[in-house]
Amino acid sequence: DQQVKQNSPSLSVQEGRISILNCDYTNSMFDYFLWYKKYPAEGPTFLISISSIKDKNEDGRFTVFLNKSAKHLSLHIVPSQPGDSAVYFCAASSGGSNYKLTFGKGTLLTVNP
Amino acid sequence: NAGVTQTPKFQVLKTGQSMTLQCAQDMNHEYMSWYRQDPGMGLRLIHYSVGAGITDQGEVPNGYNVSRSTTEDFPLRLLSAAPSQTSVYFCASTPDQGLGEKLFFGSGTQLSVL
């Protein structure tokens, strides 16, 4: 049973517009959530994270929102740039065990010039 | 600044062969993990280690063996390769547990088992 779900396999947006990537989770024990970005033939790289005690975290063009009651988080990218085109993975952990992340299946974001 | 280094980058095996995927990190991180990525499946945890001499199983450990004799190295052994082990393998490390820490990933090993 998948504990972290990314229901959109792909998303296409125009350069300069907002990209919104969604993630749902089922395990109530998750208390830390991360987004990773992955280019082809490279390893995932950390993008942004949020603790369950917060509902928003912002870093430049990237903002992550957490709705604990709905067990839902989203990543907003504003403005989107062609270099943002990649696969984005949502991941979660519990009890500080960030070496044991549970990942979603990923969403392929394509930003068109 | 090497970070997490994985070798080889590509490998082709025949069913039944054994091999070791190498992983080394130069950041003095205590925690290391192995994941596999399959199409449409995301990344799944195979084994992890919380320090030298200590390892444990993740979500999909069958067919794999690990050891951690030093802080720097965390090799993954395929005992008898099967086509179902065709995948991309990622090694990762993190300095400590706790909120705020994140995993650093290597660039991956693409393995094909024929």
Backbone of each chain as ProteinMPNN parsed JSONL, in Angstrom:
{"seq_chain_A": "DQQVKQNSPSLSVQEGRISILNCDYTNSMFDYFLWYKKYPAEGPTFLISISSIKDKNEDGRFTVFLNKSAKHLSLHIVPSQPGDSAVYFCAASSGGSNYKLTFGKGTLLTVNP", "coords_chain_A": {"N_chain_A": [[0.842, -1.174, 0.0], [0.614, 2.138, -0.953], [2.179, 4.727, 0.73], [2.871, 7.321, 0.273], [1.667, 9.416, -2.109], [1.727, 10.515, -5.412], [-0.299, 11.662, -7.587], [-0.331, 12.715, -10.121], [1.27, 11.914, -12.957], [2.569, 13.547, -14.756], [3.154, 17.012, -15.65], [2.59, 19.963, -17.406], [3.662, 23.232, -18.039], [3.676, 26.749, -18.887], [6.522, 28.82, -19.363], [7.245, 31.164, -16.827], [4.778, 31.013, -15.643], [2.859, 29.647, -12.861], [3.804, 26.6, -11.293], [2.267, 23.823, -9.878], [2.683, 21.181, -7.818], [1.418, 18.217, -6.497], [0.927, 16.19, -3.534], [-0.017, 13.426, -1.598], [-0.455, 11.784, 1.554], [-0.668, 8.852, 3.634], [0.146, 7.858, 6.07], [-0.067, 8.636, 9.366], [2.02, 9.009, 11.085], [4.088, 10.273, 9.827], [6.222, 13.048, 9.989], [7.839, 14.811, 8.769], [8.549, 16.3, 5.717], [9.736, 16.22, 2.399], [10.876, 17.594, -0.694], [12.304, 16.412, -3.64], [14.323, 16.893, -6.51], [14.9, 15.619, -9.734], [17.082, 15.159, -12.367], [17.516, 13.56, -15.588], [19.688, 10.732, -15.571], [21.007, 11.527, -13.308], [21.464, 11.734, -9.707], [18.799, 12.164, -7.246], [18.244, 15.489, -6.027], [18.079, 17.534, -3.175], [15.402, 19.773, -2.583], [13.432, 21.345, -1.084], [11.976, 21.453, 2.206], [9.596, 20.582, 4.825], [8.477, 20.777, 8.138], [6.136, 19.008, 10.213], [5.094, 20.719, 12.068], [4.741, 23.108, 10.919], [2.954, 25.035, 8.418], [3.729, 26.104, 6.092], [6.545, 26.659, 4.019], [9.126, 28.537, 2.639], [11.376, 29.14, -0.037], [12.997, 31.121, -1.921], [11.961, 30.845, -5.211], [10.443, 28.685, -4.625], [7.858, 27.172, -2.789], [6.495, 25.302, -0.193], [3.514, 23.865, 0.887], [1.677, 22.623, 3.626], [-1.027, 20.654, 4.565], [-2.175, 19.304, 7.215], [-4.521, 18.129, 8.21], [-5.8, 17.252, 5.951], [-3.897, 15.583, 5.024], [-2.086, 16.344, 3.003], [0.232, 17.792, 0.772], [1.771, 20.429, -1.097], [3.804, 21.647, -3.748], [4.841, 24.745, -4.844], [5.984, 26.492, -7.611], [7.196, 29.491, -8.56], [8.309, 32.212, -10.501], [7.867, 29.705, -13.046], [10.595, 28.106, -14.721], [12.4, 27.087, -17.686], [14.587, 25.488, -16.93], [13.621, 24.235, -14.71], [12.43, 21.959, -15.491], [12.032, 18.643, -14.846], [11.958, 15.558, -12.93], [9.969, 15.457, -10.09], [10.069, 14.449, -6.798], [8.115, 13.625, -4.029], [8.679, 13.125, -0.597], [8.699, 11.447, 2.607], [9.192, 11.232, 6.184], [9.497, 9.809, 9.508], [9.8, 10.438, 13.005], [12.359, 11.573, 12.962], [13.918, 9.985, 11.363], [15.43, 10.448, 8.845], [17.034, 9.126, 7.105], [15.595, 7.076, 6.211], [13.619, 7.434, 4.035], [10.313, 7.632, 2.659], [9.136, 7.474, -0.532], [7.168, 9.141, -3.057], [5.84, 8.354, -6.363], [6.689, 10.193, -8.164], [6.557, 13.185, -10.231], [6.658, 14.287, -13.483], [7.749, 17.311, -14.515], [7.336, 19.631, -17.044], [8.506, 22.545, -18.373], [7.612, 24.83, -20.64], [9.186, 26.941, -23.029]], "CA_chain_A": [[0.0, 0.0, 0.0], [1.469, 3.292, -1.103], [1.974, 5.672, 1.817], [3.052, 8.66, -0.287], [1.08, 9.323, -3.443], [1.751, 11.632, -6.341], [-1.279, 11.129, -8.533], [-0.129, 13.249, -11.465], [2.578, 11.479, -13.477], [3.226, 14.608, -15.512], [2.557, 18.346, -15.613], [3.218, 20.848, -18.379], [3.303, 24.624, -17.805], [4.41, 27.744, -19.66], [7.532, 29.601, -18.661], [6.735, 32.347, -16.167], [3.551, 30.711, -14.907], [3.033, 28.875, -11.638], [3.697, 25.139, -11.318], [1.791, 23.283, -8.598], [2.808, 19.738, -7.752], [0.688, 17.753, -5.333], [1.365, 14.969, -2.87], [-0.873, 12.997, -0.497], [0.134, 10.716, 2.344], [-1.653, 8.125, 4.44], [0.707, 7.495, 7.365], [-0.164, 9.757, 10.308], [3.269, 9.141, 11.831], [5.025, 11.127, 9.096], [6.308, 14.37, 10.588], [8.779, 15.634, 8.013], [8.276, 16.093, 4.301], [10.775, 16.797, 1.56], [10.765, 17.504, -2.148], [13.551, 16.213, -4.355], [14.279, 17.135, -7.941], [15.817, 14.682, -10.391], [17.325, 15.228, -13.81], [17.911, 12.257, -16.149], [21.048, 10.23, -15.374], [21.597, 12.095, -12.102], [20.761, 11.389, -8.486], [17.899, 13.213, -6.743], [18.822, 16.555, -5.223], [17.131, 18.137, -2.241], [14.857, 21.059, -3.017], [12.826, 22.079, 0.021], [11.328, 20.551, 3.152], [8.7, 21.207, 5.799], [8.146, 20.004, 9.317], [4.694, 18.931, 10.454], [4.65, 21.791, 12.966], [4.528, 24.282, 10.086], [2.058, 24.818, 7.284], [4.302, 26.718, 4.895], [7.974, 26.955, 4.022], [9.425, 29.23, 1.387], [12.792, 29.296, -0.365], [13.093, 31.706, -3.255], [10.8, 30.604, -6.066], [9.807, 27.44, -4.206], [7.093, 27.195, -1.548], [5.783, 24.063, 0.101], [2.38, 24.026, 1.784], [1.275, 21.38, 4.258], [-2.351, 20.604, 5.179], [-2.12, 18.043, 7.962], [-5.847, 17.516, 8.359], [-6.093, 16.588, 4.677], [-2.724, 14.77, 4.682], [-1.786, 16.801, 1.652], [1.182, 18.879, 0.616], [1.947, 20.865, -2.473], [4.991, 22.444, -4.064], [4.566, 25.8, -5.801], [7.164, 27.081, -8.23], [6.782, 30.745, -9.206], [7.786, 31.77, -11.784], [8.503, 28.497, -13.573], [11.646, 28.336, -15.713], [12.691, 25.848, -18.422], [15.531, 24.679, -16.158], [12.901, 23.502, -13.677], [11.931, 20.714, -16.089], [12.667, 17.515, -14.15], [11.016, 14.756, -12.141], [9.907, 15.908, -8.702], [9.632, 13.412, -5.882], [7.7, 13.944, -2.673], [9.164, 12.103, 0.32], [8.284, 11.677, 3.991], [9.851, 10.431, 7.207], [8.905, 9.937, 10.834], [10.684, 10.276, 14.14], [13.722, 12.014, 12.699], [14.652, 8.976, 10.59], [15.475, 10.949, 7.481], [17.77, 8.185, 6.268], [14.604, 6.087, 5.774], [12.539, 8.186, 3.416], [9.309, 6.977, 1.824], [8.98, 8.341, -1.689], [6.117, 8.982, -4.044], [6.296, 7.858, -7.66], [7.271, 11.291, -8.929], [5.811, 13.916, -11.25], [7.521, 14.896, -14.496], [7.374, 18.687, -14.834], [7.909, 20.201, -18.259], [8.259, 23.975, -18.485], [7.792, 25.178, -22.051], [9.607, 28.337, -23.237]], "C_chain_A": [[0.893, 1.246, 0.0], [1.175, 4.323, -0.031], [2.149, 7.119, 1.37], [2.631, 8.59, -1.752], [1.23, 10.628, -4.21], [0.911, 11.188, -7.529], [-1.138, 11.67, -9.949], [1.228, 12.816, -11.981], [3.316, 12.596, -14.211], [2.425, 15.902, -15.412], [3.322, 19.206, -16.606], [2.728, 22.262, -18.145], [4.141, 25.525, -18.704], [5.409, 28.468, -18.771], [6.9, 30.865, -18.076], [5.467, 32.117, -15.367], [3.872, 29.905, -13.654], [2.929, 27.379, -11.922], [3.258, 24.699, -9.927], [1.837, 21.768, -8.664], [2.212, 19.263, -6.436], [1.166, 16.407, -4.819], [0.398, 14.67, -1.725], [-0.186, 11.88, 0.265], [-0.927, 10.089, 3.238], [-1.154, 7.836, 5.857], [0.723, 8.703, 8.3], [1.117, 9.976, 11.104], [4.298, 10.015, 11.108], [5.022, 12.525, 9.713], [7.283, 15.294, 9.862], [8.636, 15.273, 6.551], [9.302, 16.851, 3.466], [10.373, 16.676, 0.092], [12.167, 17.382, -2.725], [13.292, 16.415, -5.838], [15.282, 16.205, -8.6], [15.859, 14.929, -11.891], [17.713, 13.844, -14.303], [19.382, 11.957, -15.904], [21.766, 10.9, -14.2], [20.839, 11.587, -10.88], [19.798, 12.494, -8.076], [18.667, 14.249, -5.924], [17.736, 17.219, -4.394], [16.693, 19.509, -2.729], [14.364, 21.878, -1.838], [12.139, 21.084, 0.941], [10.402, 21.328, 4.072], [8.454, 20.238, 6.945], [6.643, 20.03, 9.54], [4.189, 20.007, 11.406], [4.415, 23.091, 12.201], [3.489, 23.978, 9.009], [2.588, 25.433, 5.991], [5.798, 26.896, 5.095], [8.338, 27.478, 2.638], [10.93, 29.334, 1.198], [12.879, 29.803, -1.796], [11.816, 31.487, -4.052], [9.965, 29.406, -5.622], [9.108, 27.613, -2.856], [6.398, 25.852, -1.385], [4.708, 24.375, 1.133], [1.988, 22.661, 2.33], [-0.102, 21.546, 4.9], [-2.458, 19.269, 5.9], [-3.466, 17.363, 8.06], [-6.227, 16.749, 7.097], [-4.989, 15.626, 4.273], [-2.299, 15.071, 3.248], [-0.707, 17.879, 1.697], [1.335, 19.212, -0.863], [3.215, 21.706, -2.582], [4.604, 23.452, -5.134], [5.882, 26.354, -6.308], [6.699, 28.313, -9.007], [7.975, 31.705, -9.318], [8.513, 30.516, -12.26], [9.503, 28.857, -14.675], [11.929, 27.019, -16.447], [13.652, 24.919, -17.687], [14.878, 23.916, -15.019], [12.36, 22.174, -14.208], [12.728, 19.534, -15.533], [11.56, 16.659, -13.554], [11.11, 15.221, -10.694], [9.32, 14.788, -7.844], [9.254, 14.044, -4.547], [8.179, 12.807, -1.784], [8.769, 12.467, 1.745], [9.074, 10.781, 4.929], [9.151, 10.654, 8.537], [9.984, 9.777, 11.885], [12.126, 10.664, 13.895], [14.539, 11.051, 11.86], [14.726, 9.368, 9.125], [16.358, 10.128, 6.558], [16.843, 7.093, 5.746], [13.402, 6.819, 5.181], [11.6, 7.255, 2.651], [8.963, 7.942, 0.704], [7.665, 8.084, -2.418], [6.717, 8.565, -5.378], [6.889, 8.95, -8.541], [6.309, 11.904, -9.929], [6.813, 14.556, -12.203], [6.976, 16.27, -14.858], [8.09, 19.125, -16.099], [7.508, 21.661, -18.322], [8.61, 24.391, -19.909], [8.153, 26.655, -22.221], [8.525, 29.141, -23.951]], "O_chain_A": [[1.793, 1.39, 0.827], [0.031, 4.755, 0.106], [1.636, 8.037, 2.01], [3.171, 7.804, -2.53], [0.899, 11.703, -3.711], [1.374, 10.422, -8.375], [-1.754, 11.147, -10.878], [2.249, 13.3, -11.493], [4.545, 12.591, -14.28], [1.225, 15.908, -15.137], [4.553, 19.181, -16.644], [1.522, 22.492, -18.059], [5.184, 25.116, -19.215], [5.166, 28.694, -17.586], [6.121, 31.547, -18.742], [5.114, 32.927, -14.51], [5.022, 29.53, -13.422], [2.076, 26.944, -12.695], [3.81, 25.146, -8.922], [1.128, 21.145, -9.454], [2.475, 19.845, -5.384], [1.727, 15.598, -5.557], [0.036, 15.57, -0.967], [0.582, 11.111, -0.314], [-1.943, 10.708, 3.556], [-1.962, 7.592, 6.753], [1.437, 9.675, 8.056], [1.281, 11.021, 11.732], [5.276, 10.448, 11.717], [3.965, 13.115, 9.933], [7.519, 16.422, 10.294], [8.605, 14.098, 6.186], [9.682, 17.976, 3.791], [9.632, 15.773, -0.298], [13.082, 18.122, -2.365], [12.203, 16.149, -6.348], [16.388, 16.019, -8.092], [14.841, 14.913, -12.582], [18.194, 13.028, -13.517], [20.226, 12.846, -16.021], [22.993, 10.847, -14.109], [19.723, 11.079, -10.992], [19.952, 13.638, -8.504], [19.619, 13.918, -5.219], [16.618, 17.434, -4.862], [17.498, 20.3, -3.22], [14.836, 22.995, -1.62], [11.762, 19.994, 0.511], [10.416, 22.559, 4.101], [8.25, 19.041, 6.741], [5.958, 20.957, 9.109], [2.98, 20.19, 11.541], [3.94, 24.07, 12.776], [3.187, 22.818, 8.726], [1.976, 25.301, 4.931], [6.26, 27.236, 6.184], [7.918, 26.938, 1.615], [11.67, 29.584, 2.15], [12.84, 29.029, -2.753], [10.73, 31.886, -3.632], [8.901, 29.144, -6.184], [9.691, 28.133, -1.905], [5.79, 25.335, -2.322], [4.96, 25.059, 2.124], [1.967, 21.67, 1.601], [-0.318, 22.47, 5.685], [-2.781, 18.243, 5.301], [-3.544, 16.136, 7.997], [-6.897, 15.719, 7.167], [-5.129, 14.918, 3.276], [-2.174, 14.179, 2.409], [-0.733, 18.764, 2.552], [1.067, 18.395, -1.743], [3.628, 22.377, -1.636], [4.104, 23.082, -6.197], [6.786, 26.65, -5.527], [5.931, 28.216, -9.964], [8.604, 31.991, -8.299], [9.671, 30.302, -11.9], [9.284, 29.785, -15.454], [11.718, 25.946, -15.882], [13.546, 23.698, -17.806], [15.506, 23.043, -14.42], [11.879, 21.352, -13.429], [13.94, 19.441, -15.726], [10.378, 16.988, -13.657], [12.203, 15.359, -10.146], [8.242, 14.26, -8.118], [9.976, 14.885, -4.011], [8.096, 11.643, -2.175], [8.533, 13.634, 2.058], [9.561, 9.72, 4.539], [8.327, 11.556, 8.682], [10.966, 9.064, 11.677], [13.027, 10.14, 14.55], [15.733, 11.271, 11.661], [14.154, 8.698, 8.265], [16.426, 10.4, 5.36], [17.255, 6.271, 4.927], [12.312, 6.82, 5.755], [12.015, 6.245, 2.082], [8.552, 9.077, 0.947], [7.125, 6.977, -2.403], [7.933, 8.438, -5.515], [7.523, 8.656, -9.554], [5.382, 11.255, -10.413], [7.711, 15.281, -11.775], [5.892, 16.391, -15.429], [9.31, 19.003, -16.206], [6.321, 21.988, -18.323], [9.766, 24.31, -20.324], [7.51, 27.524, -21.632], [8.708, 30.332, -24.207]]}, "seq_chain_B": "NAGVTQTPKFQVLKTGQSMTLQCAQDMNHEYMSWYRQDPGMGLRLIHYSVGAGITDQGEVPNGYNVSRSTTEDFPLRLLSAAPSQTSVYFCASTPDQGLGEKLFFGSGTQLSVL", "coords_chain_B": {"N_chain_B": [[34.944, 18.571, -4.053], [33.643, 15.638, -3.435], [31.39, 14.217, -2.37], [28.837, 11.847, -2.482], [29.847, 8.931, -3.928], [29.316, 6.65, -6.49], [30.047, 3.495, -7.909], [29.974, 0.809, -10.329], [28.876, 3.049, -13.034], [27.269, 1.916, -14.954], [26.114, -1.41, -15.521], [25.971, -4.705, -16.749], [24.581, -7.8, -16.184], [24.451, -11.392, -16.119], [21.765, -13.635, -15.449], [21.947, -15.06, -12.237], [24.575, -14.387, -11.755], [26.851, -12.768, -9.461], [27.481, -9.623, -7.877], [29.008, -6.551, -6.703], [27.863, -3.421, -5.82], [29.407, -0.362, -5.479], [29.709, 2.155, -2.955], [30.709, 5.231, -1.726], [31.309, 7.811, 0.634], [32.519, 11.066, 1.4], [31.961, 12.776, 3.438], [31.858, 12.268, 6.076], [29.508, 11.193, 7.076], [27.169, 9.649, 9.246], [24.903, 8.111, 8.645], [23.726, 5.948, 6.129], [22.199, 4.859, 3.068], [20.568, 2.604, 0.767], [18.752, 2.778, -2.219], [16.393, 1.7, -4.695], [15.295, 2.52, -7.97], [12.554, 2.105, -9.918], [10.735, 2.124, -13.018], [7.813, 4.054, -12.754], [7.579, 3.474, -10.068], [8.811, 5.034, -8.185], [11.279, 5.713, -5.607], [12.604, 3.104, -3.668], [13.43, 1.836, -0.475], [16.192, -0.215, 0.201], [18.311, -1.268, 1.956], [19.73, 0.029, 4.982], [22.065, 1.934, 7.01], [23.041, 2.869, 10.239], [25.447, 3.524, 11.225], [28.946, 2.615, 11.422], [29.288, -0.861, 11.27], [26.63, -1.376, 11.808], [23.664, -2.361, 10.393], [20.493, -2.5, 8.649], [17.325, -3.763, 7.441], [15.406, -2.473, 4.712], [12.533, -1.601, 2.818], [12.536, -3.338, 0.581], [14.438, -5.73, 0.791], [15.147, -8.308, -0.086], [17.365, -10.538, -1.713], [19.554, -8.953, -1.639], [22.582, -7.89, -0.018], [24.294, -6.22, 2.612], [27.052, -4.476, 4.154], [28.871, -2.633, 6.638], [31.751, -1.632, 7.19], [33.365, 0.541, 7.51], [33.01, 4.097, 8.154], [32.928, 5.467, 5.761], [32.278, 3.759, 3.592], [29.758, 1.809, 1.942], [28.872, -0.854, 0.657], [26.749, -2.594, -1.686], [25.601, -5.8, -2.166], [24.717, -8.072, -4.676], [23.491, -11.187, -4.533], [22.724, -13.38, -6.171], [22.0, -12.613, -9.168], [18.894, -11.523, -10.547], [16.456, -11.077, -13.184], [14.452, -9.381, -12.184], [15.826, -7.623, -10.653], [16.804, -5.709, -12.256], [17.33, -2.343, -12.518], [17.664, 1.094, -11.395], [20.078, 2.028, -9.15], [20.494, 3.821, -6.171], [22.677, 5.305, -3.893], [22.774, 6.857, -0.708], [23.461, 9.418, 1.762], [23.445, 10.854, 5.082], [24.128, 13.275, 7.626], [23.103, 13.051, 10.221], [20.353, 12.012, 12.237], [17.112, 13.455, 12.624], [15.027, 16.366, 12.574], [15.304, 18.545, 9.858], [17.547, 17.516, 8.704], [18.815, 16.142, 5.654], [18.859, 13.808, 2.908], [21.71, 13.08, 0.938], [22.344, 12.24, -2.336], [24.011, 9.822, -4.439], [25.037, 9.551, -7.927], [23.999, 7.328, -9.112], [23.665, 3.846, -10.171], [23.129, 2.101, -13.047], [21.665, -0.901, -13.582], [21.422, -3.841, -15.45], [19.933, -6.965, -15.751], [20.21, -9.864, -17.452]], "CA_chain_B": [[33.958, 18.078, -3.091], [33.096, 14.494, -4.141], [30.056, 13.875, -1.893], [28.549, 10.414, -2.525], [30.36, 8.393, -5.188], [28.877, 5.295, -6.791], [30.643, 2.812, -9.05], [30.099, 1.475, -11.622], [27.689, 3.792, -13.472], [26.454, 0.973, -15.727], [26.54, -2.799, -15.383], [25.099, -5.731, -17.306], [24.853, -9.101, -15.581], [23.613, -12.526, -16.506], [21.028, -14.227, -14.327], [22.733, -15.945, -11.409], [25.866, -13.803, -11.406], [26.873, -11.906, -8.285], [28.336, -8.444, -8.015], [28.926, -5.569, -5.63], [27.782, -2.002, -6.163], [30.199, 0.369, -4.502], [29.265, 3.479, -2.541], [31.616, 5.863, -0.779], [31.053, 9.231, 0.884], [33.663, 11.719, 2.042], [31.407, 13.848, 4.274], [31.842, 11.756, 7.446], [28.118, 10.992, 7.477], [26.918, 8.412, 9.972], [23.79, 7.355, 8.105], [23.781, 5.681, 4.691], [21.041, 4.08, 2.607], [20.483, 2.188, -0.627], [17.423, 2.791, -2.815], [16.283, 1.358, -6.098], [14.245, 3.243, -8.661], [11.976, 1.397, -11.062], [9.741, 2.957, -13.722], [6.485, 4.1, -12.164], [7.566, 2.996, -8.682], [9.514, 5.903, -7.258], [12.466, 5.138, -4.978], [12.267, 2.212, -2.557], [14.571, 1.601, 0.401], [16.648, -1.601, 0.215], [18.983, -1.438, 3.238], [20.313, 1.255, 5.511], [23.029, 1.768, 8.091], [23.067, 4.027, 11.144], [26.818, 3.717, 11.653], [29.829, 1.486, 11.107], [28.952, -2.099, 11.945], [25.19, -1.487, 12.071], [22.832, -2.283, 9.19], [19.132, -3.018, 8.83], [16.581, -3.932, 6.198], [14.389, -1.519, 4.339], [11.267, -2.097, 2.275], [12.736, -4.391, -0.425], [15.803, -6.218, 1.03], [15.422, -9.668, -0.553], [18.306, -10.659, -2.818], [20.646, -8.002, -1.443], [23.3, -7.964, 1.236], [25.118, -5.043, 2.854], [27.899, -4.429, 5.336], [29.401, -1.279, 6.85], [32.956, -1.81, 8.0], [33.911, 1.873, 7.762], [32.026, 5.172, 8.005], [32.905, 5.983, 4.408], [31.86, 2.831, 2.537], [28.527, 1.049, 2.18], [28.643, -1.617, -0.572], [25.536, -3.388, -1.842], [25.916, -7.034, -2.878], [23.67, -8.903, -5.257], [24.002, -12.528, -4.271], [22.47, -14.168, -7.377], [21.197, -11.615, -9.872], [17.663, -11.94, -11.23], [15.934, -9.996, -14.037], [13.657, -8.446, -11.377], [16.739, -6.66, -10.032], [17.109, -4.653, -13.221], [16.853, -1.126, -11.875], [18.693, 2.084, -11.12], [20.357, 1.981, -7.719], [21.044, 5.053, -5.613], [23.199, 5.323, -2.543], [22.564, 8.173, -0.116], [23.982, 9.566, 3.111], [23.016, 12.023, 5.837], [25.026, 13.357, 8.778], [22.496, 12.737, 11.502], [18.918, 11.959, 12.176], [16.507, 14.64, 13.207], [14.392, 17.293, 11.658], [16.216, 19.484, 9.221], [18.576, 16.836, 7.946], [18.344, 15.641, 4.376], [19.711, 12.826, 2.246], [22.505, 13.438, -0.228], [22.354, 11.065, -3.194], [24.968, 9.632, -5.506], [24.479, 9.711, -9.275], [23.287, 6.117, -9.481], [24.2, 2.739, -10.975], [22.083, 1.477, -13.858], [21.959, -2.329, -13.658], [20.549, -4.686, -16.274], [20.161, -8.395, -15.547], [19.644, -10.553, -18.622]], "C_chain_B": [[33.198, 16.901, -3.701], [31.691, 14.167, -3.675], [29.877, 12.368, -1.82], [28.936, 9.893, -3.907], [29.934, 6.946, -5.35], [29.625, 4.755, -8.005], [30.142, 1.384, -9.114], [28.86, 2.31, -11.94], [26.729, 2.885, -14.245], [27.007, -0.434, -15.517], [25.492, -3.704, -16.01], [25.527, -7.067, -16.717], [24.002, -10.167, -16.243], [22.919, -13.06, -15.259], [21.935, -15.201, -13.57], [24.096, -15.401, -11.023], [25.729, -12.959, -10.131], [27.752, -10.694, -8.575], [28.115, -7.515, -6.833], [28.87, -4.173, -6.215], [28.487, -1.222, -5.056], [29.579, 1.739, -4.21], [30.24, 4.012, -1.504], [31.22, 7.326, -0.608], [32.203, 9.811, 1.698], [33.215, 12.846, 2.958], [31.328, 13.442, 5.746], [30.415, 11.594, 7.977], [27.945, 9.641, 8.165], [25.91, 7.505, 9.27], [23.917, 7.194, 6.598], [22.65, 4.729, 4.312], [21.226, 3.681, 1.148], [19.015, 2.178, -1.053], [17.519, 2.229, -4.229], [15.109, 2.13, -6.701], [13.823, 2.456, -9.885], [10.939, 2.29, -11.722], [8.373, 2.88, -13.046], [6.418, 3.693, -10.707], [8.206, 3.961, -7.707], [10.757, 5.22, -6.721], [12.026, 4.296, -3.778], [13.533, 1.847, -1.794], [14.915, 0.123, 0.447], [17.247, -1.949, 1.581], [19.482, -0.078, 3.698], [21.26, 0.939, 6.657], [23.053, 3.04, 8.937], [24.46, 4.264, 11.711], [27.631, 2.484, 11.3], [29.451, 0.277, 11.954], [27.483, -2.34, 12.179], [24.41, -1.313, 10.778], [21.443, -2.844, 9.492], [18.423, -3.023, 7.487], [15.594, -2.797, 5.984], [13.163, -2.225, 3.795], [11.442, -3.308, 1.353], [14.127, -5.01, -0.31], [16.156, -7.548, 0.37], [16.329, -9.674, -1.773], [19.511, -9.75, -2.7], [21.283, -8.202, -0.07], [24.144, -6.708, 1.384], [25.996, -5.281, 4.075], [28.434, -3.019, 5.452], [30.596, -1.398, 7.79], [33.619, -0.476, 8.323], [32.801, 2.903, 7.638], [31.844, 5.55, 6.541], [32.203, 5.078, 3.401], [30.623, 2.027, 2.919], [28.196, 0.269, 0.905], [27.344, -2.423, -0.52], [25.861, -4.603, -2.693], [24.658, -7.708, -3.398], [24.184, -10.338, -5.232], [23.869, -13.431, -5.497], [21.48, -13.356, -8.212], [20.01, -12.243, -10.594], [17.171, -10.786, -12.095], [15.115, -8.97, -13.259], [14.528, -7.413, -10.665], [17.269, -5.636, -11.033], [16.487, -3.361, -12.726], [17.983, -0.104, -11.885], [18.843, 2.154, -9.603], [21.03, 3.275, -7.268], [21.492, 4.813, -4.18], [23.034, 6.735, -1.993], [23.166, 8.212, 1.281], [23.427, 10.836, 3.749], [23.825, 12.067, 7.128], [24.418, 12.879, 10.087], [21.003, 12.581, 11.298], [18.37, 13.229, 12.817], [15.955, 15.561, 12.156], [15.423, 18.271, 11.111], [17.307, 18.809, 8.44], [17.979, 16.298, 6.643], [19.342, 14.645, 3.816], [20.44, 13.445, 1.062], [22.666, 12.163, -1.054], [23.569, 11.038, -4.118], [24.266, 9.701, -6.854], [23.867, 8.434, -9.825], [24.103, 5.103, -10.255], [23.031, 2.115, -11.719], [22.463, 0.018, -14.095], [20.928, -3.034, -14.521], [20.923, -6.136, -16.035], [19.437, -9.149, -16.661], [19.316, -12.005, -18.316]], "O_chain_B": [[32.213, 17.112, -4.409], [30.845, 13.858, -4.515], [30.666, 11.678, -1.174], [28.42, 10.356, -4.924], [30.157, 6.117, -4.468], [29.814, 5.458, -8.997], [29.901, 0.779, -8.069], [27.889, 2.277, -11.184], [25.514, 3.074, -14.189], [28.213, -0.623, -15.357], [24.29, -3.507, -15.832], [26.706, -7.419, -16.753], [22.97, -9.877, -16.847], [23.439, -12.943, -14.149], [22.598, -16.049, -14.168], [24.714, -15.888, -10.076], [24.64, -12.505, -9.779], [28.651, -10.746, -9.415], [27.165, -7.671, -6.066], [29.726, -3.787, -7.011], [28.207, -1.396, -3.87], [29.01, 2.387, -5.089], [30.559, 3.334, -0.527], [30.845, 7.997, -1.57], [32.778, 9.147, 2.561], [33.983, 13.768, 3.233], [30.794, 14.185, 6.569], [30.145, 11.823, 9.156], [28.494, 8.629, 7.73], [26.043, 6.281, 9.294], [24.178, 8.156, 5.877], [22.205, 3.911, 5.116], [21.947, 4.337, 0.396], [18.153, 1.647, -0.353], [18.569, 2.275, -4.869], [14.087, 2.361, -6.055], [14.628, 2.177, -10.773], [10.327, 3.125, -11.056], [7.845, 1.795, -12.799], [5.326, 3.574, -10.151], [8.151, 3.729, -6.499], [11.24, 4.254, -7.31], [11.19, 4.718, -2.979], [14.577, 1.582, -2.391], [14.045, -0.71, 0.702], [16.741, -2.829, 2.277], [19.636, 0.846, 2.899], [21.262, -0.166, 7.201], [23.083, 4.15, 8.405], [24.636, 5.113, 12.585], [27.085, 1.445, 10.928], [29.313, 0.366, 13.174], [27.106, -3.393, 12.694], [24.476, -0.263, 10.138], [21.251, -3.569, 10.468], [18.855, -2.38, 6.53], [15.031, -2.241, 6.927], [12.8, -3.309, 4.25], [10.598, -4.203, 1.34], [14.936, -4.84, -1.221], [17.334, -7.891, 0.27], [16.113, -8.936, -2.735], [20.393, -9.767, -3.559], [20.635, -8.616, 0.891], [24.656, -6.184, 0.394], [25.729, -6.15, 4.905], [28.451, -2.281, 4.467], [30.47, -1.28, 9.008], [34.357, -0.373, 9.303], [31.75, 2.607, 7.069], [30.745, 5.912, 6.121], [31.594, 5.572, 2.452], [30.461, 1.618, 4.069], [27.324, 0.688, 0.144], [26.907, -2.868, 0.542], [26.343, -4.463, -3.817], [23.678, -7.892, -2.676], [25.203, -10.651, -5.849], [24.799, -14.166, -5.827], [20.271, -13.409, -7.984], [20.103, -13.329, -11.166], [17.439, -9.627, -11.777], [15.086, -7.8, -13.639], [14.011, -6.431, -10.131], [18.094, -4.791, -10.683], [15.274, -3.28, -12.533], [19.1, -0.388, -12.318], [17.865, 2.317, -8.873], [21.985, 3.755, -7.878], [20.787, 4.205, -3.375], [23.145, 7.706, -2.742], [23.361, 7.172, 1.911], [23.0, 11.764, 3.061], [24.174, 11.02, 7.673], [25.121, 12.365, 10.958], [20.467, 12.992, 10.269], [19.099, 13.975, 13.472], [16.368, 15.536, 10.997], [16.297, 18.75, 11.834], [17.942, 19.44, 7.595], [16.779, 16.035, 6.559], [20.513, 14.635, 4.195], [19.874, 14.222, 0.293], [23.078, 11.127, -0.53], [24.086, 12.079, -4.523], [23.051, 9.887, -6.921], [23.273, 8.454, -10.903], [25.093, 5.438, -10.906], [22.065, 1.657, -11.109], [23.473, -0.263, -14.739], [19.722, -2.853, -14.351], [22.098, -6.497, -16.107], [18.215, -9.077, -16.789], [18.832, -12.726, -19.189]]}, "name": "protein", "num_of_chains": 2, "seq": "DQQVKQNSPSLSVQEGRISILNCDYTNSMFDYFLWYKKYPAEGPTFLISISSIKDKNEDGRFTVFLNKSAKHLSLHIVPSQPGDSAVYFCAASSGGSNYKLTFGKGTLLTVNPNAGVTQTPKFQVLKTGQSMTLQCAQDMNHEYMSWYRQDPGMGLRLIHYSVGAGITDQGEVPNGYNVSRSTTEDFPLRLLSAAPSQTSVYFCASTPDQGLGEKLFFGSGTQLSVL"}
